[in-house]
Amino acid sequence: MTFVTRVLAKLGILRADFDYHFIRASMVILFLFFGYQKWFAYEAQALIPYISNGPLISWLYPVFGIRGATYFLGVAEWLFSGLLFLGFWNRKLGILGALGSCFSFAATITIIPFIPNGWAASAGGFPAMTETVAFLLKDLVLLAVSVYLLRQDVLRVSQSAKEFSPAIAAQPQHT
């Protein structure tokens, strides 16, 4: 195990901010592809059971229609991707991207209890999930990643504000 640890260290896995930058880049790529997918009719049709049963997003169909809803989601996902990308240089824009990402994945997670045929009746129902629920469950991890990025950017903006504002840093802290 020592050998593996040394090799990983030499490859740069211990480099400051490696995980933060890797996660940010992964989310940028993920939202680029998710957004791109929304421009095709097959995706609009595939999303009908999800959007229709999403307590936070079901309003999209009455407002925009089926294709309009997926276009809206695609634009939103590209916006989040762009903000997360700009977050490499501007943490405040990164915060906005991470907030959008958090909302996006919170919205999809809330679909889980409402998705038709989400629990395998042949296996006794809950907790035996079908592929539909399994597909949505990955968004729990993506929500955690989004919260991590949000926390990191808020911390970095806060620390930066303290470093550049001696008056703020000199103020007594209330506990």
C-alpha positions as MATLAB code, in Angstrom:
seq = 'MTFVTRVLAKLGILRADFDYHFIRASMVILFLFFGYQKWFAYEAQALIPYISNGPLISWLYPVFGIRGATYFLGVAEWLFSGLLFLGFWNRKLGILGALGSCFSFAATITIIPFIPNGWAASAGGFPAMTETVAFLLKDLVLLAVSVYLLRQDVLRVSQSAKEFSPAIAAQPQHT';
ca = [
       0.000    0.000    0.000;
       2.910    2.350    0.652;
       3.954    1.994   -2.988;
       0.470    2.932   -4.216;
       0.378    5.917   -1.854;
       3.772    7.157   -3.096;
       2.768    6.787   -6.745;
      -0.485    8.692   -6.188;
       1.389   11.438   -4.323;
       3.868   11.765   -7.213;
       0.982   11.981   -9.675;
      -0.217   15.099   -7.857;
      -3.262   13.840   -5.991;
      -2.018   15.640   -2.866;
      -1.552   18.925   -4.705;
      -3.447   21.767   -3.091;
      -6.924   22.162   -4.574;
      -6.617   19.128   -6.884;
      -9.955   17.738   -5.688;
     -11.670   21.121   -5.817;
     -10.549   21.819   -9.395;
     -11.248   18.251  -10.546;
     -14.768   18.363   -9.132;
     -15.433   21.818  -10.622;
     -14.202   20.703  -14.060;
     -16.325   17.538  -13.841;
     -19.451   19.545  -13.069;
     -18.739   21.969  -15.929;
     -18.495   19.031  -18.358;
     -21.553   17.322  -16.884;
     -23.752   20.401  -17.283;
     -22.438   21.012  -20.807;
     -23.538   17.527  -21.874;
     -26.782   17.585  -19.890;
     -27.660   20.925  -21.486;
     -26.740   19.730  -24.981;
     -28.972   16.690  -24.632;
     -32.027   18.872  -23.940;
     -32.122   20.178  -27.540;
     -33.262   16.850  -29.013;
     -36.798   15.475  -29.317;
     -35.827   12.076  -27.883;
     -34.736   13.755  -24.643;
     -37.895   15.850  -24.447;
     -39.943   12.654  -24.661;
     -37.729   10.774  -22.184;
     -38.132   13.527  -19.591;
     -41.948   13.569  -19.612;
     -42.402   11.188  -16.647;
     -39.725   13.008  -14.671;
     -40.839   16.585  -15.233;
     -44.552   15.712  -14.984;
     -44.035   14.216  -11.522;
     -41.475   16.679  -10.179;
     -42.988   18.783   -7.410;
     -40.488   21.593   -8.066;
     -40.455   21.457  -11.879;
     -43.902   20.260  -13.014;
     -44.846   23.900  -13.672;
     -42.504   23.884  -16.690;
     -44.972   22.082  -18.984;
     -47.948   24.405  -18.465;
     -45.675   27.435  -18.897;
     -43.394   26.326  -21.768;
     -44.842   23.110  -23.253;
     -42.855   19.897  -23.655;
     -40.110   21.159  -25.981;
     -39.986   24.590  -24.362;
     -39.482   23.009  -20.938;
     -36.494   21.013  -22.136;
     -35.063   24.077  -23.905;
     -35.466   25.996  -20.643;
     -33.641   23.242  -18.743;
     -30.917   23.106  -21.387;
     -30.300   26.843  -21.187;
     -30.295   26.684  -17.374;
     -27.779   23.823  -17.419;
     -25.519   25.697  -19.829;
     -25.803   28.765  -17.612;
     -24.763   26.714  -14.563;
     -21.907   25.215  -16.580;
     -20.708   28.670  -17.600;
     -20.933   30.051  -14.077;
     -19.105   27.025  -12.650;
     -16.426   27.433  -15.338;
     -16.015   31.132  -14.556;
     -15.776   30.111  -10.892;
     -12.207   28.986  -11.593;
     -11.337   32.709  -11.671;
     -14.242   34.415   -9.951;
     -15.535   32.699   -6.807;
     -18.665   34.871   -6.677;
     -19.738   33.572  -10.092;
     -18.798   30.085   -8.858;
     -21.217   30.570   -5.959;
     -24.023   31.384   -8.405;
     -23.192   28.294  -10.480;
     -23.089   26.076   -7.402;
     -26.415   27.475   -6.171;
     -27.982   26.680   -9.542;
     -26.448   23.235   -9.422;
     -27.817   22.652   -5.911;
     -31.295   23.644   -7.015;
     -31.070   21.503  -10.133;
     -30.232   18.342   -8.223;
     -32.591   19.088   -5.334;
     -35.363   19.406   -7.927;
     -34.565   16.020   -9.445;
     -34.205   14.264   -6.088;
     -37.684   15.420   -5.059;
     -39.100   13.489   -8.026;
     -38.125   10.132   -6.471;
     -41.172    9.650   -4.213;
     -43.559   10.653   -7.002;
     -42.237    8.791  -10.037;
     -44.759    6.233  -11.350;
     -43.568    2.630  -11.117;
     -40.438    3.733   -9.279;
     -40.498    0.821   -6.882;
     -40.371   -2.763   -8.117;
     -43.724   -4.316   -7.239;
     -42.388   -7.753   -8.204;
     -39.768   -7.401   -5.449;
     -42.221   -6.119   -2.840;
     -42.064   -2.404   -3.618;
     -39.992    0.021   -1.556;
     -36.954   -0.181   -1.111;
     -36.538   -2.271   -4.300;
     -36.136    0.496   -6.865;
     -36.554    0.337  -10.605;
     -34.050    1.810  -13.051;
     -36.060    5.045  -13.063;
     -35.401    5.688   -9.372;
     -31.822    4.419   -9.694;
     -31.272    6.964  -12.478;
     -32.456    9.766  -10.174;
     -30.581    8.510   -7.124;
     -27.223    9.471   -8.644;
     -28.361   13.067   -8.258;
     -27.945   12.698   -4.500;
     -24.179   12.442   -5.062;
     -24.286   15.327   -7.536;
     -26.150   17.419   -4.948;
     -23.408   16.630   -2.418;
     -20.779   17.700   -4.984;
     -22.714   20.914   -5.605;
     -22.887   21.656   -1.866;
     -19.130   21.020   -1.609;
     -18.408   23.518   -4.409;
     -20.799   26.042   -2.881;
     -19.127   25.702    0.523;
     -15.634   25.996   -0.937;
     -16.493   29.117   -2.924;
     -18.253   30.783    0.014;
     -15.246   30.015    2.239;
     -12.823   31.377   -0.342;
     -14.835   34.551   -0.911;
     -15.123   35.051    2.863;
     -11.393   34.494    3.415;
     -10.531   36.790    0.540;
     -12.753   39.523    1.984;
     -11.005   39.195    5.357;
      -7.548   39.295    3.778;
      -8.281   42.436    1.762;
     -10.209   44.258    4.436;
      -8.151   44.792    7.610;
     -11.083   46.628    9.193;
     -13.271   43.534    8.885;
     -10.514   41.215   10.142;
      -9.841   43.484   13.137;
     -13.455   43.470   14.314;
     -14.131   41.360   17.422;
     -15.797   38.037   16.742;
     -19.042   37.331   18.629;
     -19.519   33.773   19.820;
];
